Amino acid sequence: MPSISEHTFTSPFQNFTREQWKRLNGQFSHTIQDIDLDRLHALNEPLTMDEIEDIYLPLAHLLEVHINNFQELHAKSNVFFKRNQQKLPFIIGIAGSVAVGKSTTARVLKKVLSLLPNRPKVELVTTDGFLYPNKELIKRGILNRKGFPESYDTKQLLQFLADIKSGKSQVSVPLYSHMEYDVLPNEKLHIAQPDILIVEGINVLQVNSRKNGVFVSDFFDYSIYVDADEKNIVTWYIDRFESLRATAFQNTDSYFHKYADLSTEESYAMATQIWNEINRPNLHENIQPTRYRADLILKKGSHHFVKRIKVRKI
């Protein structure tokens, strides 16, 4: 009887180079001149029209196929169950490491999906708002583990997703301030029956983000993992920290103002320490293991541009 090592396992993913992928744009065409690149990309994350046209337009076309099938299935289910239930939002989850560029991917995807032929209403929510407030994290002794699974109010996040997926007319989302490094107690984002909802966060595909047998990803109709080699992510994180030290951290209201007067060498050392003590363990223990749970993986090269795409076979 052959051993397991003698078997050849077929990958559940189909692989595309950037050149192969950009030729899959299909029939999805529209004007994108109104896209404001400066508003879509994050600090130290370059974004070009070529990246949008080569990567995100084919991705939007693929998602349009899934969305249309989702809506057709919903309509046929209404007929089968003899009901007249309103259409429900198509939910897309976006996961990946700190500093890998999830926020840029989410914002660009929101923009290009809103330009689909039927002009769907697209909303974007980040899971930062579902972190426990700093006061609670301090009480639990886990402020230095912010971003780890235990730092999120998973029950609240699951309830939000359940409300959205049940067609509730309006749902409120807590807001997070990166300036204050805390959840804002008196501010909410109101989501009113979107056609498409994008949920972005490092924790959204984690199998241990579970309460009462339910995973966050159970509510997703499609999931994307933004990937890159760790050496590149570390470089991006350190560069971003130094850029923030020279800009946002100079604001006296910033939680991180204590780092404002660091030298370049001290900034590099501090960012490296934070990465090694917090972000690296979280990446290895909780984030990276979820990569192959995604329906699609965007693999970035050293310059933040996508170089390969993996798509789960159907």
Secondary structure, DSSP 8 states (H G I E B T S, - for coil): ---GGGS----SEEEEEHHHHHTT-TT-----TT--HHHHS-TT----HHHIIIIIHHHHHHHHHHHHHHHHHHHHHHHHTT-------EEEEEEE-TTSSHHHHHHHHHHHHHTSTT---EEEEEGGGGB--HHHHHHHT-GGGTTSGGGB-HHHHHHHHHHHHTT-S-EEEEEEETTTTEEEEEEEEEE---SEEEEE-TTTT-TT-EETTEEGGGG-SEEEEEEE-HHHHHHHHHHHHHHHHHTGGGSTTSTTGGGTT--HHHHHHHHHHHIIIIIHHHIIIIIGGGGGGSSEEEEE-TTS-EEEEEEE--
